[in-house]
Amino acid sequence: MWLMRQAGRYLPEYRELRQRYSLRELFHTPELAAKVTLQPIERFHFDAAIVFSDILVILEPLGYTVHFPEGKSPYVEETHTPGSVNNTLEYVAKTIALVKPQLDVPLIGFCGGPYTVARYLLGQETMMRWIESQPQQLHALLRRITTVTSEYLQLQAHVGVNALQIFDSWAGLLAKPLFDEFSLPYLRQLVDAAPLPTILFMRGASQYVQELASIKPAAISFDGQRTMKQLREETPLEIAVQGNLEPADLLSSVAEVQKKTHVLVGSMRGEPGFIVNLGHGILPNTPLENVQAFIDTTKFLPPG
């Protein structure tokens, strides 16, 4: 088991760093990013670490600067000439190189899905306008993002990550014809280009099980809209399933966390290919004792 966003705001040691450094400084300073990557492993001993970074850094090779203002959503501006992925995102490679020797568990690299990255770049209003009136212009942008993202996945694999998760967070909210046109083909290209096992994540993935399975990732990450047992039955056995306790469930009491974890993990007893995780990223105000209860209940009630 591991948790999406396991390196971050719910940890007091992370909050202490944030008092001294901006989010951009943490992402762009390999020594600091490596430290944050390791924090949840040192505290909770998860079965995997995930590189501390952001899906929007892929816009830097395209000539954009990503800003992370305090308490607000990130935004981007075009500031420089496009450059190579290897040079522009060298700091991510250095983070991975620093982390790997300190781990005895796998390290997961990641990227954003092209549709989701484009949505952040354009904004929701412009994105929908392009879908309706300028689809070819949007496809051209999605192709550019897919090309540099494929190179980024290759870079992370070369430096030493063991698996790659693709976060196409917003694509699952698209109606099926739009999902089939603007998300799925580009996810397929990334999965085909990835040199390592891939995990696909998006909000609402449970409505597109067959479509996501058709591009043959190693695993699909599901939120809590449906039971994991149902999703396991609909997902081909050669594809692992990941999830799907709701992040808000970790805000309740320890007893309630234990109960819900028992139901989740117990329902998957004997089922192959199950990665215990949340249905989305862990919430900033999650009590540490609830995280520990989630871990302990999972470990004491293995699905096998």
DORO-283863 format. One record per residue: z, y, x of N, C-alpha, C, O, CB in turn; residue in three letters. Coordinates in steps of 0.1 Angstrom, whole numbers, plus 5000, padded with zeros to 4 digits. Glycine has a CB too. Layout:
N
ZYXZYXZYXZYXZYXALA
...
This chain:
304
500049885008500050005000500050135009500550135020501250004991MET
499450235003499550365009499350464997499150424986498450395020TRP
499550595000499550694989498550804993498450855004500850754986LEU
497650834983496750954985497651074986498551104979495750964974MET
497251164996498051285000499451245005500351325004498151374988ARG
499551125011500851095016501351185027502551195030500850945021GLN
500451245034500851345044500751485038499651535036499951335057ALA
501951545035501851675028503151725022504251695027500851665018GLY
502951795011503951895007505251835001506251905000503351974996ARG
505251704998506551644993507451615005508651575002506251514985TYR
507051615017507851585029508551705035507851805037506951515039LEU
509851705036510551815042510051845056510051965060512051795042PRO
509651745064509251775078507851845078507551925087509151645086GLU
507051815068505751885066506052035062505452125068504851815056TYR
506952055052507252185048507752275059507552395060508252185036ARG
508552205068509052285080507952335089507952445094510052195088GLU
506952245091505752295098504952405091504452495098504752175101LEU
504852395078504152495071504852635071504152735069503952455056ARG
506152635074506752765076506352835089506452955090508352745076GLN
505752755098505352815111503852825112503352905120505952735122ARG
503152745105501652745107500952745093501452695083501252615114TYR
499752815093498952815081498252675079498252595089497952925082SER
497752655067497152525065495852515074495552405079496652515050LEU
495152625076493952615084494352585099493652505105493252755084ARG
495452645103495952605117496352465118496052395128497152695121GLU
496952405108497252265108496052175109495952075117498152225096LEU
495052205101493752135101493052135114492452045119492852175090PHE
493052255120492152285132492852265145492252285156491652425131HIS
494152225145494852205157495152055158496052005151496152285158THR
494451975166494551835167495951785168496451685162493751775177PRO
496751855177498151805180498951815167499751725164498751885191GLU
498751925159499551945147499051845136499851785129499452085142LEU
497651835135497151745124497551605127497751525118495651755124ALA
497651565140498051425143499551405139499851305134497851395158ALA
500351505142501751495138501951485123502751405119502451625143LYS
501151555115501251545101500751415096501351355087500451665094VAL
499751365102499151225098500251125100500351025092497951195107THR
501051135111502051035114503351045106504150945105502351035129LEU
503651165101504951185094505251085083506351025084504951325088GLN
504351055074504750955063504850815069505550735063503650955052PRO
504150785080504250645086505550635092506250525091503050625096ILE
506050735099507350735105508450725095509550655098507550855115GLU
508350795084509350795074509350665065510450605063509350915066ARG
508150635060508050525050507350395054507450295047507350585038PHE
506750395066506150275071505050225061505050105058507150165074HIS
504250305057503150265048502250165056502250155068502250385043PHE
501350095048500449995054499250055060498449985066500149895044ASP
499050185058497850255064498250405065498950455057496550235055ALA
497550465075497650615076496350675072495250605073498050655091ALA
496350795068495050865065495050995072496051065073494850895049ILE
493851025078493751145087494151275079493651285067492351155092VAL
494851355085495251485078494051585080493851635092496551545083PHE
493351615070492251705070491951755056492851745047490951645077SER
490751805054490351845040488951815038488151815047490651995039ASP
488551785026487151745023486151855025485051835028487051695008ILE
486651985025485752095027485352135041484452215043486352215020LEU
485952065051485652095065484152065067483552115077486552025075VAL
483551975059482151935061481252055059480052055063481751825052ILE
481752165053480852285051480752365064479852445065481452365040LEU
481652345074481552415086480252395094479652485099482752385095GLU
479752265095478452245102477352315094476252335100478152105103PRO
477552345082476452415074476552565075475652635069476552375059LEU
477452615083477552765085478652835077478552955076476252815082GLY
479552765071480552825062481952815069482252725077480552755049TYR
482752915066484152915069484952885057484752945046484653045076THR
485952795058486752755046488052825048488752815058486952605045VAL
488452895037489752975037490752895028490352855017489553115033HIS
491952895032493052825024494152925022495252925028493552705032PHE
493953025013494953125010496253065004496152964996494453235001PRO
497353115008498653065003498753074988498553174982499853145009GLU
499052954982499252954967498052964959498152974947500153054964GLY
496852964965495552974958494552864962494852794972494953114960LYS
493552854954492552754957491752794969491552914972491552734945SER
491252694977490452734989489152794984488652774973490152604997PRO
488552874993487252934990486452935003487052925014487353074984TYR
485152955002484252945014483453075015483053135004483352815014VAL
483053105027482053215029481153175040481553115050482753355031GLU
479853225039478953195049479153295061479053415059477453205044GLU
479453235073479853325084479153305097479153385106481353315086THR
478453185098477953155112476753065111476353015100479053085120HIS
476053055122474852965122475252825121476252785128474052995135THR
474552745113474852605112474852535126474052575135473952525103PRO
475752435128475752365141475852215138475852165127476952415149GLY
475952145149476051995148477451955143478452025145475751935162SER
477451845136478751785131479651755143480851785143478451655123VAL
479051695153479951645165480651765171481851755175479151575175ASN
479951885173480551995179481452075170482552105173479452095184ASN
480952095157481752175148483052105144484052175142480852205136THR
482951975142484151905137484851825148485451715146483751815125LEU
484651865160485251795172486751795170487351695175484851875185GLU
487351895164488851895163489351775154490451725156489352025157TYR
488551725145488851605137488851485145489751395145487951595124VAL
487751475154487651365163488851355172489351255175486351375171ALA
489251475177490451485186491751435179492551375185490651625192LYS
491851475166493051435159493051285158494151225160492951495145THR
491951225155491851075154492251005167492950915168490551025149ILE
491651065178491951005191493451015195493950935202491051085202ALA
494151125190495551135193496351045185497350995189495951285191LEU
495951025172496750935163496650795166497650715166496250965149VAL
495450745169495250595170496150525179496750425175493850575175LYS
496450575192497350495200498750495195499550405200497350565214PRO
499150575186500450575181500650495168501750495162500950725178GLN
499650435164499750355151499650205153499050155162498550395142LEU
500450135145500249985144499749945131499849825127501649915148ASP
499250045123498650015110497150075110496950165119499450075098VAL
496350035101494950095101495050245098495950295092494150025090PRO
493950315102493750455100492550475091491450425094493650535113LEU
492750555080491650575071491150715073491850815073492150565056ILE
489850725075489150855076488650885062488650795053487950855086GLY
488051005060487551035046486551145046486351215056488751065037PHE
485951165035485051275033485051305018485651235010483651245038CYS
484451425014484251455000482951394995481951385003484351604998GLY
482851364983481551324977480651454976481151564974481751264963GLY
479351434978478451554978478551644965478551764966477051514980PRO
478651574954478751664942480051744942480051864939478751564929TYR
481151684946482451764946482451874956482951984953483651664948THR
481951844968481851944978480952064973481252184975481251894991VAL
479852034967478952134962479552214951479352334950477652074956ALA
480352154943481152224932482052324938482252434932481852124923ARG
482752284948483652384954482952494961483352614961484552314965TYR
481752464967480952564973480452664963480452784966479852504981LEU
479852614952479152704943480152764933479852874927478152624936LEU
481252694929482052734918481552664906480352634904482052884916GLY
482452634896482152554884481052624876480152554872483352544876GLN
481152754874480152824866478752814872477752784864480552974864GLU
478652844884477352834891476852694891475652674889477352894905THR
477752604894477352464894476652414881475652354881478552374897MET
477252454870476752414857475452484854474552434848477752444846MET
475352604859474052684857472952614865471752604860474252834861ARG
473252574877472252504885471852374878470652344878472752484899TRP
472752304873472452174867471552194855470552114853473752104862ILE
471752304848470952324836469552384839468552354833471652414826GLU
469552484849468252554851467652544864466552584866468552704848SER
468452504874467952494888468252354894468852354905468452604896GLN
467952244887468352114893467752084906468452014914467952004883PRO
466552124909465952094922466652164933466752114944464452124922GLN
467052284930467852364941469152294943469552284955468052504936GLN
469752234933471052164935470752034942471552004951471652134921LEU
469751964939469451844947469251874961469651794970468151774941HIS
468551984964468352014978469652044985469851994997467452144979ALA
470652104979471952124985472651994986473251974997472752224976LEU
472551914976473251784977472751694988473451624995473151704964LEU
471451704991470851625002471351685015471651605024469251635001ARG
471451815016471951875029473451825031473751785042471952025029ARG
474251835021475651785022475651635026476551595034476451815009ILE
474851555019474851415022474451385036475051295043473951345012THR
473551455042473051435055474251465065474451375074471851525059THR
474851575064475951605074477151515071477851485081476351755073VAL
477451485059478551395056478351255062479251195067478751385041THR
477151205061476851075068477151085083477650985088475351035065SER
476751195089477051205103478551215106479051165116476351335109GLU
479251285097480651295098481351155097482351135104481251395087TYR
480851075088481450935087481250865100482050785104480850865075LEU
480050875105479750805118480650855129481050775137478250835122GLN
480850985129481751045139483150985138483750945148481851195138LEU
483750985126485050925124485150785128486150735134485550945110GLN
484150705125484050565128484050545143484650465149482850495122ALA
483250635150483050625165484350645172484650585182481950725169HIS
485150735167486450775173487550665171488450655179486850905169VAL
487450595159488350485158489050465144489950385144489350505167GLY
488550535133489250495121488750355117487750305122488850605110VAL
489550295107489250155103488550145090488050045087490550085103ASN
488650245082488050245069487750395065488350485071488950175058ALA
486950415054486650555050486750565035486150485028485150585055LEU
487450665030487550695016486650815013486750915019489050715012GLN
485850795002485050904997485650964985485750894975483550854995ILE
486051094985486651154973485551234966485251344970487751254978PHE
485051174955484151254947484951294934484551254923482851174943ASP
485951374936486951394926486451444913486951394902487951484931SER
485451534913485051594900483851524894483551554882484651734903TRP
483251434900482051364895482351284883481451274874481351284905ALA
483551224882483851144870483951224857484051154847485151074873GLY
483951354858484051434846482651464840482451514829484751564848LEU
481551424847480251444843479851334832480351224832479251434855LEU
479051384822478451284813477551194821477051224831477651354802ALA
477351074815476650964823475351004828475050984840476550844814LYS
474451074820473151104826473251204838472551184847472251174815PRO
474251294837474351384848475051314860474751344872475251504844LEU
475951224857476651144868475551064875475551054888477751054862PHE
474650994867473650914873472650994882472050944891472850844862ASP
472451124878471551204886472151274898471551284908470851304876GLU
473351334896473851424906474951374914475351434924474351544899PHE
475451254911476551194919476151064925476251044937477851184911SER
475850964916475750824921474750804932475050734941475350744909LEU
473550864932472550844942473050884956472750824966471250914939PRO
473850994956474351044969475550964974475750954986474751194968TYR
476350914965477450824969476850694974477350644984478350784956LEU
475750644968475050524974474550554988474750464996473850494965ARG
474050664991473550695004474750695014474550645025472850835004GLN
475850755010477050755019477550615022477850575033478150845013LEU
477650535011478150395013477150315022477650245031478250324999VAL
475850335020474950265028474950315043474750235052473450285023ASP
475250445045475250495058476550465066476650475078475050645058ALA
477650445058478950425065479050295073478650185068480050425054ALA
479450305085479550185094480850105092481050005099479450225108PRO
481650145082482950075080483150055065482450115057484150165086LEU
484149975061484449965047484750095040485450185046485649865045PRO
484250115028484450235021485250215008485050115001483050305018THR
486050315005486750324992486250444984486150554990488350334994ILE
485850424972485350534964486450574954487150494948484150484955LEU
486750704954487650764945487050874937486250954942488950814952PHE
487350884924487050994915487950994903488450884899485550994911MET
488251104898488951114885488051044874486851074874489351254881ARG
488650964866487850904855486950794860485950754853487051004849GLY
487250734872486350624877486350504867485350424868486850574891ALA
487350484859487350374850486250374840485950264834488750364843SER
485650484837484550484828483150454835482150434828484450624821GLN
483250444848481950414855482150294865481650294876481550534863TYR
482850194860483150074869481850014873481649984885484049974861VAL
480949984864479649914867478849994876478249944886478949874854GLN
478750124874477950214882478450214896477650204906477850354876GLU
479750234898480350244911480250104918479950104930481750284911LEU
480450004911480349864917478949834922478749764931480749754907ALA
477949894915476549874918476149914932475149874938475649934908SER
476850014938476550064951477349994962477250024974476750214952ILE
478149894958478849804967479749864977479549844989477749724974LYS
480749944973481749984982482649864985482649764978482550104977PRO
483549884995484549774997485649784987486249674984485149795011ALA
485949904981486949914971486650034962485950124966488349924978ALA
487250034950487150144941488650184938489450094934486350114928ILE
488950314939490250364936490250424921489450504918490650474946SER
491250374913491250404899492450484896493550474902491250284890PHE
492350574886493450644881494150564870493750444868493050794875ASP
495050624863495850544853495350544839496150514830497250594853GLY
494150574837493550584823493550444817493650434804492250644823GLN
493350344825493350204820494250114829494550154840491950144819ARG
494649994824495449914832494649854844493449834843496049794823THR
495349834854494749774866494249634864493249594869495649774878MET
494949564855494449424851493149434845492249354848495549364842LYS
492949524836491649544829490549574839489449524839491649644818GLN
490849664848489849714858489549604868488449594872490449834865LEU
490549524872490249404881489249314874488449254881491549334884ARG
489449294861488549194854487149244853486249164852489149174840GLU
486949374853485649434852484949464865483749484866485649564844GLU
485749464876485149484889484849354896485749264897486149574898THR
483649344902483349224909484449184919484949274926481949234916PRO
484649054921485749014929485649054944486549064952485948864928LEU
484349064948484149104962484549254965484549294977482749074966GLU
484849324955485249464956486649484953487149434942484349564947ILE
487449534962488849554960489149664950488249754948489649584973ALA
490249664944490649774935491949844940492749774946490949724920VAL
492049974938493150054944493750134933492950194925492650134956GLN
495050154933495750234923496950164918497550084924494750284912GLY
497350204906496850324898498050384891497950424879495750294889ASN
499250384897500450444891500150594890499650654900501750414899LEU
500450654879500250794877501150874886502350844887500450844862GLU
500750974893501551054902502851114895503851124900500851174908PRO
502651154882503751204874504851104872506051144870503251264861ALA
504550974873505550874871506550874882507650824880504850734870ASP
506150924894507150934905508051054903508951074912506350944918LEU
507951134893508851244891510051204882510951284880508151354884LEU
510051084877511151034868512350984876512451014888510650924858SER
513150904870514250844877513850724886512750674884515350794867SER
514750694895514450574903514350454895513450374897515650554914VAL
515150434885515050314876513750314869513150204867516150314866ALA
513250424864511950434858510750404867509850334863511750564851GLU
510850454879509850414889509850264892508750204893510150494903VAL
511050214894511050064896510449984885509749894887512550024898GLN
510750034872510249964860508749964860508049864858510850024848LYS
508150084862506750104861505950034872504849984871506350254860LYS
506550034884506049964896506049814893505049744896506750004909THR
507149774888507249624885506149584875505549474877508649594879HIS
505849664865504749634855503449634862502649534860504749734844VAL
503149734870501849744877501649624887500649554885501749874885LEU
502549604896502349504906502449364900501749274904503449524917VAL
503349354891503549224884502249184876501949064876504749224875GLY
501549274870500349244863499249194872498349134867499949374855SER
499349224885498249184894498649064902497949024912497949304903MET
499748994898500148874906499048774906498548734895501448814899ARG
498648724918497648624919496248684919495248604921497748534908GLY
496048814917494748874917494348914931495148974938494748994907GLU
493148884935492648924949492349074950491949134940491448834953PRO
492349114962491849254965492549364958491849444951490349254962GLY
493849374959494549484952495349564963496149514970495549424942PHE
495049704963495649794971496549884962496049954953494649884979ILE
497849874965498749954956498750104961498850134973500249904957VAL
498550194951498450334954498750404941499050344931496950364960ASN
498650534942498650624930497250644924496250614931499350754933LEU
497250694912495950724906495350844911494150874908496050724891GLY
496150924918495651054924496651084934497551004938495451174913HIS
496551214940497451244951498851264947499151314935496951374957GLY
499851234955501251254952501551404950500951484957502051194964ILE
502351424940502751564937503751624946504551554952503251574922LEU
503651754948504551824958506051814956506751804965504151964959PRO
506451804943507851804940508351654938509351644931508151884928ASN
507651554943508051424942509351394950509351414962506951324946THR
510451344944511651304952511351194962510651094958512751264942PRO
511951204973511751104984512250974980511750864983512351154997LEU
513350974972513950844968513050764958513150644958515350864962GLU
512250844951511350774942510150714949509650604946510850874932ASN
509750774960508650724968509250594975508550484975508250814980VAL
510450594980511050474986511250364975511050244978512450514992GLN
511550404963511650304952510350234949510250114947512250364940ALA
509250314949507950264947507550164958507050054955506850384947PHE
507850204970507550114982508349984981507749874982507750184995ILE
509650004979510549884979510249784968510249664970511949924978ASP
509949834956509649754945508349674948508149554944509549834932THR
507349744953506049684957506249574967505749464966505049784962THR
507049594977507249504988508049374983507749264988508049565000LYS
508949404974509749284969509049204958509549104955511049334964PHE
507949264953507249194942505749184946504949254940507449264928LEU
505449114956504049104961503149044950503648954942503949024974PRO
501949084949501049034939500548894941499948834932499849124938PRO
500648844954500148714957501048594952500648474954499948694971GLY
